[in-house]
Amino acid sequence: MIDREHDLPITKQAEVLKISRGSVYYLPRPVSPADLAIMQRLDQLHLEFSFAGSRMLRDLLAGEGCKIGRRHVKTLMRRMGIEALYRRPRTTKPEPGHKIYPYLLRGMEITRPNQVWVMDITYIPMARGFVYLAVVLDWFSRLVLSWRVSITMEAAFCVAGGRSRSPRQAGRLQHRPGSQFTGAAFTGVLASHGIAISMDGRGAWRENVFVERLWRSVKYEEVYLRAYDTVSDARASIGRYLDFYNGRRPHSSLDGGTPDQAYFNSLPLRMAA
């Protein structure tokens, strides 16, 4: 939008477009190697102690000899998109002006595929830098219906993940009310498919456990064993793991079966009904 070679000064171009001049001249700074190392350790600690907030994580790092302030920990957690998992009145705040959706799953019995899906984003460390992984998970079968890897947490990333697989029957989508999920670009796609939107509510923290278990499997069985050199390497390797996760990895919660078996073996029963 800004043409630096145009005769019109950049100041005037910014004024016409109604954007800040500071944003035009600002060049994003890469994350320092020291912060990247701390972020990787924070990610591991978050999986092990998902209830830990910035204060406890700071103290855990201090116990390992890493001196860091709580505000710095909070900044890195915000960059990574992680937060403590515990019962509280409010969760991640949506963007101002975005619609707040009710929590629809209280007391609901999940008995079939495509009844409830869960969507979330997680931080993925690489050899140098990091990316984000978003998934749509079928609650009943634990099947990863859709996934995307991106270098940012912008809304378009979530929209692509939500569009990549259209289930045969509209159900309910549960997600955390971050700004990526509450904007019209994302919620409009769901509404156009007749999908009811549910957001975390008071006392709903337990529902996050299902996707947190997925993150733990992905990271301990795939991500932490690799050191992806590029985004394309990360995307390809994570894709291979998720194929294994869906089709071959046995799950104790599914009586030793796989998500593919739980999902597809139940579909004929649903369709016959």
Order of alpha helices (4+ residues) and beta strands (2+ residues): alpha-alpha-alpha-alpha-alpha-beta-beta-beta-alpha-beta-alpha-alpha-beta-alpha-alpha-alpha-alpha
